[in-house]
């Protein structure tokens, strides 16, 4: 009898502890302690974007002009892009058992630039930073060609394109580290249907900026075994098959069908940056996956990967801004990332989030 009573009391104690832990909220909220009180504050505009490569054939790049014009008015001093940096790609290449698929999907091989310059990614990255630290107020065309070559050797194609666009067309030729292969590559990037090359690089060139800042992070990627891959995909797709997703897809279909109209593309950006976008993303994707009931907890693993990736992306962005206090930073990122990056960045003391909806009016 005594044993049963102790077991009963212990069970009550555990239930009480569990309830108490579930109800606990930390008393310290960093977002409620903003600073500095004096001096310019950091401002961050997170622009959620569709991936331009996925837009219908009716999309033409000149439809981006109204969007870019609005971003020019906001005058960002830093532009960060959803791209994996050369150094991170090199790290992942050194761990093929885990990252081989990620490297294949997200990392450009800078071998042509290594051949032209004789520099590996680490060497080129160091030389790039050194050159920018001594950058003249009025650089010559040869300086820009050299910097473009160094950016390519450091696997930062988007920043290389910024330098290429800042050159007069008559100066876009080989020399100063660029060979004919790299010139052809840079010219191809001008028409590459990717937001880094069609929005970020032209915007940076118009604003007189010298570079972009890659912030994407795939170190949270984990390979799924062949045995689990099919089951994993089926479980996540089943979670996505819900009423909220159907409503979201219908809305996006209507937006995409109208992309060829004068304000069609701008309407997509306004929708993807509206106040209700974050909850829609949660309901259709990550919230649904969180409740996915497979014995292997595939959905929870997926959400864990997603949160980790966004946290590391946020850290990369914060690291860049920390080097230039008091700046205005534009973050261009796939629309599903936007609400997470905004929320995480807003937790930080020296960070003010700008309402993208107002900028896009």
Secondary structure as the mmCIF struct_conf table of DSSP 4:
data_model
#
loop_
_struct_conf.conf_type_id
_struct_conf.id
_struct_conf.beg_label_comp_id
_struct_conf.beg_label_asym_id
_struct_conf.beg_label_seq_id
_struct_conf.end_label_comp_id
_struct_conf.end_label_asym_id
_struct_conf.end_label_seq_id
HELX_RH_AL_P HELX_RH_AL_P1 UNK A 2 UNK A 22
TURN_TY1_P TURN_TY1_P1 UNK A 23 UNK A 23
BEND BEND1 UNK A 27 UNK A 27
HELX_RH_3T_P HELX_RH_3T_P1 UNK A 30 UNK A 32
BEND BEND2 UNK A 33 UNK A 33
BEND BEND3 UNK A 37 UNK A 39
HELX_LH_PP_P HELX_LH_PP_P1 UNK A 40 UNK A 42
STRN STRN1 UNK A 43 UNK A 49
HELX_RH_3T_P HELX_RH_3T_P2 UNK A 52 UNK A 54
BEND BEND4 UNK A 55 UNK A 55
TURN_TY1_P TURN_TY1_P2 UNK A 57 UNK A 58
HELX_RH_3T_P HELX_RH_3T_P3 UNK A 61 UNK A 64
HELX_RH_AL_P HELX_RH_AL_P2 UNK A 65 UNK A 74
TURN_TY1_P TURN_TY1_P3 UNK A 75 UNK A 75
BEND BEND5 UNK A 77 UNK A 77
STRN STRN2 UNK A 78 UNK A 84
HELX_RH_AL_P HELX_RH_AL_P3 UNK A 86 UNK A 93
TURN_TY1_P TURN_TY1_P4 UNK A 94 UNK A 94
HELX_RH_AL_P HELX_RH_AL_P4 UNK A 96 UNK A 106
TURN_TY1_P TURN_TY1_P5 UNK A 110 UNK A 110
HELX_RH_AL_P HELX_RH_AL_P5 UNK A 111 UNK A 117
HELX_RH_AL_P HELX_RH_AL_P6 UNK A 121 UNK A 133
TURN_TY1_P TURN_TY1_P6 UNK A 134 UNK A 134
TURN_TY1_P TURN_TY1_P7 UNK A 137 UNK A 138
HELX_RH_AL_P HELX_RH_AL_P7 UNK A 141 UNK A 153
TURN_TY1_P TURN_TY1_P8 UNK A 154 UNK A 155
HELX_RH_AL_P HELX_RH_AL_P8 UNK A 157 UNK A 166
BEND BEND6 UNK A 167 UNK A 167
HELX_RH_3T_P HELX_RH_3T_P4 UNK A 169 UNK A 171
BEND BEND7 UNK A 173 UNK A 174
STRN STRN3 UNK A 175 UNK A 175
TURN_TY1_P TURN_TY1_P9 UNK A 176 UNK A 177
STRN STRN4 UNK A 178 UNK A 178
HELX_RH_AL_P HELX_RH_AL_P9 UNK A 180 UNK A 189
TURN_TY1_P TURN_TY1_P10 UNK A 190 UNK A 191
BEND BEND8 UNK A 194 UNK A 194
HELX_RH_AL_P HELX_RH_AL_P10 UNK A 195 UNK A 195
HELX_RH_PI_P HELX_RH_PI_P1 UNK A 196 UNK A 200
HELX_RH_AL_P HELX_RH_AL_P11 UNK A 201 UNK A 207
TURN_TY1_P TURN_TY1_P11 UNK A 208 UNK A 208
STRN STRN5 UNK A 213 UNK A 216
TURN_TY1_P TURN_TY1_P12 UNK A 219 UNK A 220
HELX_LH_PP_P HELX_LH_PP_P2 UNK A 223 UNK A 225
HELX_RH_AL_P HELX_RH_AL_P12 UNK A 226 UNK A 240
BEND BEND9 UNK A 242 UNK A 242
HELX_RH_AL_P HELX_RH_AL_P13 UNK A 243 UNK A 257
TURN_TY1_P TURN_TY1_P13 UNK A 258 UNK A 260
BEND BEND10 UNK A 261 UNK A 261
TURN_TY1_P TURN_TY1_P14 UNK A 262 UNK A 263
HELX_RH_AL_P HELX_RH_AL_P14 UNK A 264 UNK A 272
TURN_TY1_P TURN_TY1_P15 UNK A 273 UNK A 273
BEND BEND11 UNK A 274 UNK A 274
TURN_TY1_P TURN_TY1_P16 UNK A 275 UNK A 276
HELX_RH_AL_P HELX_RH_AL_P15 UNK A 277 UNK A 281
HELX_RH_PI_P HELX_RH_PI_P2 UNK A 282 UNK A 286
HELX_RH_AL_P HELX_RH_AL_P16 UNK A 287 UNK A 290
TURN_TY1_P TURN_TY1_P17 UNK A 291 UNK A 291
TURN_TY1_P TURN_TY1_P18 UNK A 295 UNK A 296
HELX_RH_AL_P HELX_RH_AL_P17 UNK A 298 UNK A 322
TURN_TY1_P TURN_TY1_P19 UNK A 323 UNK A 323
BEND BEND12 UNK A 324 UNK A 324
TURN_TY1_P TURN_TY1_P20 UNK A 325 UNK A 326
STRN STRN6 UNK A 328 UNK A 334
HELX_RH_AL_P HELX_RH_AL_P18 UNK A 335 UNK A 346
TURN_TY1_P TURN_TY1_P21 UNK A 347 UNK A 347
BEND BEND13 UNK A 348 UNK A 348
TURN_TY1_P TURN_TY1_P22 UNK A 349 UNK A 350
STRN STRN7 UNK A 352 UNK A 354
HELX_RH_AL_P HELX_RH_AL_P19 UNK A 356 UNK A 359
TURN_TY1_P TURN_TY1_P23 UNK A 360 UNK A 360
#
